[in-house]
Amino acid sequence: MIVDLVRHADTGRRGHMDGRSDPPLVAGATDAPCRRHAGIAWMRIVSSPLRRAHDTARALAAPLGLLVQTDPQWTEFDFGDWDGMRGDALAAGTLAAFHGDPRRNPPPNGEAWDAFGQRIAGALQALLADVGGDEAPVLVVSHGGALRMALAQACGLPLSALWALRIDYGTRLRLRVEAGGDGRLWGELLELAQP
């Protein structure tokens, strides 16, 4: 399966840990991703139910006449007590400790890192079961954390590598994802399109 993972358009909240909180897109935010990704013939469009992702997905779907399917598995990581905060508002070293080892340094009352990984792996496996080996790309519009986790789950990237990849608003990752002989996901990054 070929899957394009697109991070939602700009909310004007760079540096904030917006997980379950759902700020709206800034006016005109979908214009640039629609121009950048015009001409891609997606066969299906799936979105996180959060409006910043869903509104981006609807804008990308409109020229193709496709409906957007929502899947809560593609919702952003739940930052718990940190949700909506700026990263630089946390105590010194707290965010670096989370990035260094999110299993041992999770946000208070947030989602367990392994549960997040299982959720995203499940979302990829569900797409793969629905689409199979069809080479027409599927579009998933989601969030920075979910895109990073999809790379980890499909391509086996280690935790330390997840934060080294810049995934700005409107970034598109194209992956080839297959089920390995043991039923586990196997994937490769085919393309990275930055804004």
PyRosetta script that sets phi, psi and omega in degrees:
from pyrosetta import init, pose_from_sequence

init()
pose = pose_from_sequence("MIVDLVRHADTGRRGHMDGRSDPPLVAGATDAPCRRHAGIAWMRIVSSPLRRAHDTARALAAPLGLLVQTDPQWTEFDFGDWDGMRGDALAAGTLAAFHGDPRRNPPPNGEAWDAFGQRIAGALQALLADVGGDEAPVLVVSHGGALRMALAQACGLPLSALWALRIDYGTRLRLRVEAGGDGRLWGELLELAQP")
pose.set_psi(1, 139.2)
pose.set_omega(1, 171.7)
pose.set_phi(2, -101.3)
pose.set_psi(2, 126.0)
pose.set_omega(2, -180.0)
pose.set_phi(3, -128.9)
pose.set_psi(3, 129.2)
pose.set_omega(3, 172.1)
pose.set_phi(4, -97.3)
pose.set_psi(4, 122.2)
pose.set_omega(4, 177.1)
pose.set_phi(5, -104.7)
pose.set_psi(5, 119.3)
pose.set_omega(5, -178.6)
pose.set_phi(6, -118.1)
pose.set_psi(6, 130.5)
pose.set_omega(6, 173.2)
pose.set_phi(7, -78.0)
pose.set_psi(7, 141.0)
pose.set_omega(7, -178.8)
pose.set_phi(8, -53.6)
pose.set_psi(8, 165.1)
pose.set_omega(8, 180.0)
pose.set_phi(9, -73.4)
pose.set_psi(9, 176.8)
pose.set_omega(9, -171.1)
pose.set_phi(10, -66.6)
pose.set_psi(10, 130.0)
pose.set_omega(10, 174.8)
pose.set_phi(11, -103.5)
pose.set_psi(11, -4.9)
pose.set_omega(11, -177.1)
pose.set_phi(12, 75.9)
pose.set_psi(12, 16.9)
pose.set_omega(12, -175.6)
pose.set_phi(13, -123.2)
pose.set_psi(13, 44.6)
pose.set_omega(13, 176.0)
pose.set_phi(14, -55.7)
pose.set_psi(14, 138.7)
pose.set_omega(14, 178.6)
pose.set_phi(15, 88.4)
pose.set_psi(15, -7.8)
pose.set_omega(15, 177.9)
pose.set_phi(16, -91.0)
pose.set_psi(16, 149.4)
pose.set_omega(16, 176.6)
pose.set_phi(17, -97.5)
pose.set_psi(17, 76.0)
pose.set_omega(17, 179.4)
pose.set_phi(18, -89.9)
pose.set_psi(18, 97.9)
pose.set_omega(18, 177.1)
pose.set_phi(19, -95.6)
pose.set_psi(19, -87.4)
pose.set_omega(19, 179.7)
pose.set_phi(20, -82.1)
pose.set_psi(20, -21.9)
pose.set_omega(20, 174.2)
pose.set_phi(21, -64.6)
pose.set_psi(21, 154.3)
pose.set_omega(21, -169.5)
pose.set_phi(22, -137.8)
pose.set_psi(22, 74.3)
pose.set_omega(22, 177.7)
pose.set_phi(23, -68.0)
pose.set_psi(23, 149.6)
pose.set_omega(23, 178.6)
pose.set_phi(24, -74.6)
pose.set_psi(24, 163.6)
pose.set_omega(24, 174.1)
pose.set_phi(25, -71.1)
pose.set_psi(25, 151.0)
pose.set_omega(25, 172.6)
pose.set_phi(26, -72.1)
pose.set_psi(26, 156.3)
pose.set_omega(26, -178.7)
pose.set_phi(27, -57.0)
pose.set_psi(27, 131.6)
pose.set_omega(27, 177.8)
pose.set_phi(28, 76.1)
pose.set_psi(28, 8.2)
pose.set_omega(28, -175.1)
pose.set_phi(29, -62.8)
pose.set_psi(29, -28.4)
pose.set_omega(29, -177.3)
pose.set_phi(30, -83.5)
pose.set_psi(30, -9.1)
pose.set_omega(30, -177.8)
pose.set_phi(31, -59.8)
pose.set_psi(31, -50.3)
pose.set_omega(31, -176.8)
pose.set_phi(32, -64.1)
pose.set_psi(32, -48.0)
pose.set_omega(32, 178.0)
pose.set_phi(33, -61.8)
pose.set_psi(33, -34.6)
pose.set_omega(33, 178.9)
pose.set_phi(34, -66.5)
pose.set_psi(34, -40.1)
pose.set_omega(34, 176.4)
pose.set_phi(35, -66.8)
pose.set_psi(35, -45.8)
pose.set_omega(35, -175.5)
pose.set_phi(36, -63.0)
pose.set_psi(36, -37.6)
pose.set_omega(36, -174.3)
pose.set_phi(37, -105.6)
pose.set_psi(37, 12.8)
pose.set_omega(37, 178.5)
pose.set_phi(38, -62.0)
pose.set_psi(38, 143.6)
pose.set_omega(38, 176.4)
pose.set_phi(39, 92.2)
pose.set_psi(39, -5.3)
pose.set_omega(39, 176.3)
pose.set_phi(40, -84.6)
pose.set_psi(40, 124.5)
pose.set_omega(40, -176.4)
pose.set_phi(41, -93.6)
pose.set_psi(41, 77.3)
pose.set_omega(41, 177.5)
pose.set_phi(42, -69.6)
pose.set_psi(42, 142.8)
pose.set_omega(42, 179.6)
pose.set_phi(43, -88.7)
pose.set_psi(43, -19.6)
pose.set_omega(43, -175.6)
pose.set_phi(44, -157.4)
pose.set_psi(44, 145.5)
pose.set_omega(44, 178.9)
pose.set_phi(45, -127.8)
pose.set_psi(45, 125.5)
pose.set_omega(45, -179.0)
pose.set_phi(46, -121.0)
pose.set_psi(46, 145.1)
pose.set_omega(46, -178.1)
pose.set_phi(47, -140.7)
pose.set_psi(47, 151.9)
pose.set_omega(47, 163.8)
pose.set_phi(48, -58.9)
pose.set_psi(48, 149.1)
pose.set_omega(48, 178.1)
pose.set_phi(49, -75.0)
pose.set_psi(49, -11.2)
pose.set_omega(49, 179.4)
pose.set_phi(50, -66.7)
pose.set_psi(50, 138.9)
pose.set_omega(50, -169.3)
pose.set_phi(51, -62.4)
pose.set_psi(51, -30.6)
pose.set_omega(51, -179.6)
pose.set_phi(52, -63.9)
pose.set_psi(52, -35.5)
pose.set_omega(52, 176.6)
pose.set_phi(53, -80.1)
pose.set_psi(53, -44.0)
pose.set_omega(53, -176.8)
pose.set_phi(54, -64.2)
pose.set_psi(54, -41.0)
pose.set_omega(54, 178.4)
pose.set_phi(55, -65.2)
pose.set_psi(55, -37.4)
pose.set_omega(55, 175.9)
pose.set_phi(56, -65.1)
pose.set_psi(56, -44.4)
pose.set_omega(56, 180.0)
pose.set_phi(57, -61.9)
pose.set_psi(57, -42.8)
pose.set_omega(57, 179.7)
pose.set_phi(58, -62.0)
pose.set_psi(58, -40.0)
pose.set_omega(58, 178.6)
pose.set_phi(59, -64.9)
pose.set_psi(59, -39.9)
pose.set_omega(59, 178.9)
pose.set_phi(60, -72.4)
pose.set_psi(60, -28.9)
pose.set_omega(60, -178.7)
pose.set_phi(61, -79.0)
pose.set_psi(61, -29.7)
pose.set_omega(61, -172.5)
pose.set_phi(62, -54.0)
pose.set_psi(62, -48.7)
pose.set_omega(62, -179.0)
pose.set_phi(63, -64.1)
pose.set_psi(63, -21.7)
pose.set_omega(63, -178.7)
pose.set_phi(64, -93.8)
pose.set_psi(64, -8.3)
pose.set_omega(64, -178.0)
pose.set_phi(65, 68.5)
pose.set_psi(65, 25.7)
pose.set_omega(65, -178.9)
pose.set_phi(66, -98.2)
pose.set_psi(66, 150.2)
pose.set_omega(66, 172.3)
pose.set_phi(67, -87.2)
pose.set_psi(67, 152.4)
pose.set_omega(67, 178.2)
pose.set_phi(68, -99.0)
pose.set_psi(68, 126.3)
pose.set_omega(68, 175.0)
pose.set_phi(69, -94.6)
pose.set_psi(69, 133.6)
pose.set_omega(69, 177.5)
pose.set_phi(70, -98.3)
pose.set_psi(70, 144.6)
pose.set_omega(70, 178.6)
pose.set_phi(71, -139.5)
pose.set_psi(71, 112.0)
pose.set_omega(71, -177.5)
pose.set_phi(72, -62.6)
pose.set_psi(72, -16.6)
pose.set_omega(72, 177.1)
pose.set_phi(73, -64.1)
pose.set_psi(73, -22.4)
pose.set_omega(73, -178.9)
pose.set_phi(74, -89.5)
pose.set_psi(74, 7.6)
pose.set_omega(74, 176.9)
pose.set_phi(75, -64.7)
pose.set_psi(75, 151.7)
pose.set_omega(75, -179.6)
pose.set_phi(76, -63.7)
pose.set_psi(76, 160.3)
pose.set_omega(76, 173.9)
pose.set_phi(77, -54.7)
pose.set_psi(77, 139.2)
pose.set_omega(77, 179.2)
pose.set_phi(78, -87.3)
pose.set_psi(78, 109.9)
pose.set_omega(78, -178.3)
pose.set_phi(79, -81.2)
pose.set_psi(79, 5.1)
pose.set_omega(79, 175.9)
pose.set_phi(80, 55.9)
pose.set_psi(80, -126.3)
pose.set_omega(80, -176.9)
pose.set_phi(81, -66.4)
pose.set_psi(81, -17.7)
pose.set_omega(81, 178.7)
pose.set_phi(82, -86.5)
pose.set_psi(82, -8.4)
pose.set_omega(82, -173.5)
pose.set_phi(83, -55.5)
pose.set_psi(83, 129.5)
pose.set_omega(83, 178.3)
pose.set_phi(84, 84.4)
pose.set_psi(84, -9.2)
pose.set_omega(84, -178.8)
pose.set_phi(85, -82.2)
pose.set_psi(85, 156.9)
pose.set_omega(85, 170.0)
pose.set_phi(86, -78.1)
pose.set_psi(86, 142.1)
pose.set_omega(86, 179.2)
pose.set_phi(87, -60.0)
pose.set_psi(87, -34.9)
pose.set_omega(87, -178.9)
pose.set_phi(88, -76.4)
pose.set_psi(88, -3.1)
pose.set_omega(88, 176.1)
pose.set_phi(89, -86.8)
pose.set_psi(89, -11.1)
pose.set_omega(89, 178.5)
pose.set_phi(90, -76.6)
pose.set_psi(90, 158.6)
pose.set_omega(90, 176.7)
pose.set_phi(91, -55.9)
pose.set_psi(91, 146.9)
pose.set_omega(91, -178.4)
pose.set_phi(92, -50.8)
pose.set_psi(92, 130.7)
pose.set_omega(92, 176.6)
pose.set_phi(93, 85.6)
pose.set_psi(93, -12.3)
pose.set_omega(93, -175.7)
pose.set_phi(94, -65.4)
pose.set_psi(94, -48.0)
pose.set_omega(94, -179.2)
pose.set_phi(95, -68.3)
pose.set_psi(95, -38.1)
pose.set_omega(95, 177.3)
pose.set_phi(96, -62.7)
pose.set_psi(96, -38.2)
pose.set_omega(96, 178.1)
pose.set_phi(97, -65.8)
pose.set_psi(97, -40.5)
pose.set_omega(97, 176.7)
pose.set_phi(98, -61.9)
pose.set_psi(98, -48.3)
pose.set_omega(98, 179.9)
pose.set_phi(99, -63.2)
pose.set_psi(99, -36.5)
pose.set_omega(99, -179.5)
pose.set_phi(100, -68.1)
pose.set_psi(100, -38.6)
pose.set_omega(100, -179.6)
pose.set_phi(101, -157.5)
pose.set_psi(101, 84.3)
pose.set_omega(101, -177.0)
pose.set_phi(102, -65.9)
pose.set_psi(102, -17.6)
pose.set_omega(102, 177.1)
pose.set_phi(103, -71.1)
pose.set_psi(103, -42.0)
pose.set_omega(103, -177.0)
pose.set_phi(104, -91.4)
pose.set_psi(104, -15.7)
pose.set_omega(104, -177.5)
pose.set_phi(105, -128.8)
pose.set_psi(105, 56.6)
pose.set_omega(105, -176.8)
pose.set_phi(106, -74.9)
pose.set_psi(106, 160.9)
pose.set_omega(106, 173.5)
pose.set_phi(107, -67.6)
pose.set_psi(107, 141.9)
pose.set_omega(107, 179.0)
pose.set_phi(108, -58.5)
pose.set_psi(108, 131.6)
pose.set_omega(108, 179.2)
pose.set_phi(109, 61.9)
pose.set_psi(109, 21.8)
pose.set_omega(109, 179.4)
pose.set_phi(110, -96.5)
pose.set_psi(110, -176.2)
pose.set_omega(110, -179.8)
pose.set_phi(111, -74.1)
pose.set_psi(111, 139.2)
pose.set_omega(111, 175.0)
pose.set_phi(112, -67.5)
pose.set_psi(112, 136.3)
pose.set_omega(112, -176.3)
pose.set_phi(113, -58.8)
pose.set_psi(113, -41.8)
pose.set_omega(113, -179.9)
pose.set_phi(114, -66.9)
pose.set_psi(114, -34.9)
pose.set_omega(114, 177.0)
pose.set_phi(115, -66.0)
pose.set_psi(115, -39.5)
pose.set_omega(115, 176.2)
pose.set_phi(116, -60.5)
pose.set_psi(116, -45.8)
pose.set_omega(116, 178.7)
pose.set_phi(117, -61.0)
pose.set_psi(117, -42.8)
pose.set_omega(117, 178.7)
pose.set_phi(118, -65.0)
pose.set_psi(118, -37.2)
pose.set_omega(118, 179.9)
pose.set_phi(119, -64.4)
pose.set_psi(119, -46.4)
pose.set_omega(119, -179.1)
pose.set_phi(120, -69.7)
pose.set_psi(120, -39.1)
pose.set_omega(120, 175.8)
pose.set_phi(121, -60.7)
pose.set_psi(121, -41.6)
pose.set_omega(121, 177.4)
pose.set_phi(122, -62.3)
pose.set_psi(122, -38.7)
pose.set_omega(122, 178.4)
pose.set_phi(123, -65.6)
pose.set_psi(123, -41.8)
pose.set_omega(123, 177.4)
pose.set_phi(124, -66.0)
pose.set_psi(124, -42.2)
pose.set_omega(124, 179.2)
pose.set_phi(125, -64.5)
pose.set_psi(125, -37.2)
pose.set_omega(125, 177.8)
pose.set_phi(126, -64.7)
pose.set_psi(126, -42.3)
pose.set_omega(126, 176.6)
pose.set_phi(127, -62.0)
pose.set_psi(127, -44.6)
pose.set_omega(127, -179.4)
pose.set_phi(128, -61.5)
pose.set_psi(128, -40.4)
pose.set_omega(128, 178.5)
pose.set_phi(129, -65.6)
pose.set_psi(129, -37.1)
pose.set_omega(129, -179.3)
pose.set_phi(130, -75.1)
pose.set_psi(130, -39.4)
pose.set_omega(130, -171.7)
pose.set_phi(131, -95.7)
pose.set_psi(131, -33.1)
pose.set_omega(131, -178.0)
pose.set_phi(132, 68.1)
pose.set_psi(132, -138.3)
pose.set_omega(132, -176.1)
pose.set_phi(133, -92.8)
pose.set_psi(133, 10.5)
pose.set_omega(133, -179.7)
pose.set_phi(134, -54.8)
pose.set_psi(134, 133.1)
pose.set_omega(134, -177.4)
pose.set_phi(135, -87.5)
pose.set_psi(135, -10.3)
pose.set_omega(135, 175.1)
pose.set_phi(136, -68.4)
pose.set_psi(136, 130.9)
pose.set_omega(136, -174.0)
pose.set_phi(137, -70.7)
pose.set_psi(137, 149.1)
pose.set_omega(137, 172.1)
pose.set_phi(138, -104.7)
pose.set_psi(138, 140.4)
pose.set_omega(138, 177.0)
pose.set_phi(139, -104.5)
pose.set_psi(139, 132.2)
pose.set_omega(139, 171.0)
pose.set_phi(140, -121.3)
pose.set_psi(140, 123.1)
pose.set_omega(140, 176.4)
pose.set_phi(141, -104.8)
pose.set_psi(141, 120.7)
pose.set_omega(141, -174.3)
pose.set_phi(142, -146.1)
pose.set_psi(142, -137.8)
pose.set_omega(142, -168.8)
pose.set_phi(143, -132.7)
pose.set_psi(143, 162.6)
pose.set_omega(143, -176.9)
pose.set_phi(144, -54.5)
pose.set_psi(144, -46.6)
pose.set_omega(144, -179.6)
pose.set_phi(145, -64.6)
pose.set_psi(145, -41.7)
pose.set_omega(145, -179.6)
pose.set_phi(146, -66.5)
pose.set_psi(146, -37.5)
pose.set_omega(146, 178.0)
pose.set_phi(147, -66.4)
pose.set_psi(147, -42.0)
pose.set_omega(147, 177.6)
pose.set_phi(148, -62.6)
pose.set_psi(148, -43.0)
pose.set_omega(148, -179.3)
pose.set_phi(149, -66.8)
pose.set_psi(149, -35.7)
pose.set_omega(149, 176.5)
pose.set_phi(150, -61.7)
pose.set_psi(150, -40.6)
pose.set_omega(150, 175.8)
pose.set_phi(151, -61.4)
pose.set_psi(151, -43.0)
pose.set_omega(151, 179.9)
pose.set_phi(152, -64.0)
pose.set_psi(152, -44.3)
pose.set_omega(152, -176.8)
pose.set_phi(153, -71.0)
pose.set_psi(153, -41.2)
pose.set_omega(153, -176.9)
pose.set_phi(154, -83.5)
pose.set_psi(154, -37.5)
pose.set_omega(154, -172.1)
pose.set_phi(155, -106.8)
pose.set_psi(155, -3.1)
pose.set_omega(155, 177.2)
pose.set_phi(156, 72.2)
pose.set_psi(156, 24.3)
pose.set_omega(156, 179.2)
pose.set_phi(157, -68.0)
pose.set_psi(157, 138.9)
pose.set_omega(157, 177.8)
pose.set_phi(158, -72.8)
pose.set_psi(158, 159.3)
pose.set_omega(158, -179.5)
pose.set_phi(159, -52.3)
pose.set_psi(159, -42.6)
pose.set_omega(159, -176.3)
pose.set_phi(160, -61.4)
pose.set_psi(160, -26.9)
pose.set_omega(160, -178.6)
pose.set_phi(161, -83.2)
pose.set_psi(161, -17.4)
pose.set_omega(161, -175.7)
pose.set_phi(162, -61.6)
pose.set_psi(162, -37.9)
pose.set_omega(162, -175.0)
pose.set_phi(163, -86.0)
pose.set_psi(163, -9.1)
pose.set_omega(163, -179.2)
pose.set_phi(164, -79.2)
pose.set_psi(164, -13.4)
pose.set_omega(164, -177.7)
pose.set_phi(165, -99.8)
pose.set_psi(165, 121.5)
pose.set_omega(165, 178.1)
pose.set_phi(166, -77.1)
pose.set_psi(166, 123.1)
pose.set_omega(166, 177.0)
pose.set_phi(167, -125.3)
pose.set_psi(167, 88.0)
pose.set_omega(167, -177.6)
pose.set_phi(168, -83.1)
pose.set_psi(168, 173.4)
pose.set_omega(168, 176.3)
pose.set_phi(169, -54.9)
pose.set_psi(169, 131.7)
pose.set_omega(169, 177.5)
pose.set_phi(170, 83.2)
pose.set_psi(170, -1.0)
pose.set_omega(170, 177.8)
pose.set_phi(171, -62.2)
pose.set_psi(171, 141.2)
pose.set_omega(171, 176.5)
pose.set_phi(172, -121.0)
pose.set_psi(172, 128.4)
pose.set_omega(172, 173.3)
pose.set_phi(173, -110.6)
pose.set_psi(173, 127.5)
pose.set_omega(173, 174.5)
pose.set_phi(174, -105.8)
pose.set_psi(174, 123.1)
pose.set_omega(174, 179.9)
pose.set_phi(175, -120.1)
pose.set_psi(175, 148.2)
pose.set_omega(175, 163.6)
pose.set_phi(176, -101.5)
pose.set_psi(176, 124.1)
pose.set_omega(176, -177.6)
pose.set_phi(177, -124.7)
pose.set_psi(177, 132.0)
pose.set_omega(177, 178.1)
pose.set_phi(178, -135.5)
pose.set_psi(178, 164.0)
pose.set_omega(178, 172.2)
pose.set_phi(179, -93.0)
pose.set_psi(179, 127.7)
pose.set_omega(179, 177.2)
pose.set_phi(180, -73.6)
pose.set_psi(180, 174.4)
pose.set_omega(180, -179.9)
pose.set_phi(181, -59.2)
pose.set_psi(181, -27.8)
pose.set_omega(181, 179.4)
pose.set_phi(182, -91.2)
pose.set_psi(182, 7.0)
pose.set_omega(182, 180.0)
pose.set_phi(183, 86.3)
pose.set_psi(183, -7.6)
pose.set_omega(183, 178.3)
pose.set_phi(184, -80.1)
pose.set_psi(184, 157.8)
pose.set_omega(184, 180.0)
pose.set_phi(185, -72.5)
pose.set_psi(185, 145.8)
pose.set_omega(185, 171.2)
pose.set_phi(186, -133.5)
pose.set_psi(186, 137.8)
pose.set_omega(186, -180.0)
pose.set_phi(187, -154.5)
pose.set_psi(187, 168.7)
pose.set_omega(187, 174.6)
pose.set_phi(188, -143.4)
pose.set_psi(188, 144.4)
pose.set_omega(188, 176.5)
pose.set_phi(189, -80.5)
pose.set_psi(189, 118.1)
pose.set_omega(189, -178.2)
pose.set_phi(190, -94.2)
pose.set_psi(190, -31.6)
pose.set_omega(190, -174.5)
pose.set_phi(191, -158.3)
pose.set_psi(191, 144.6)
pose.set_omega(191, 173.3)
pose.set_phi(192, -128.0)
pose.set_psi(192, 112.9)
pose.set_omega(192, -179.4)
pose.set_phi(193, -111.4)
pose.set_psi(193, 105.5)
pose.set_omega(193, 179.2)
pose.set_phi(194, -89.3)
pose.set_psi(194, 152.4)
pose.set_omega(194, 176.2)
pose.set_phi(195, -67.0)
pose.dump_pdb("model.pdb")
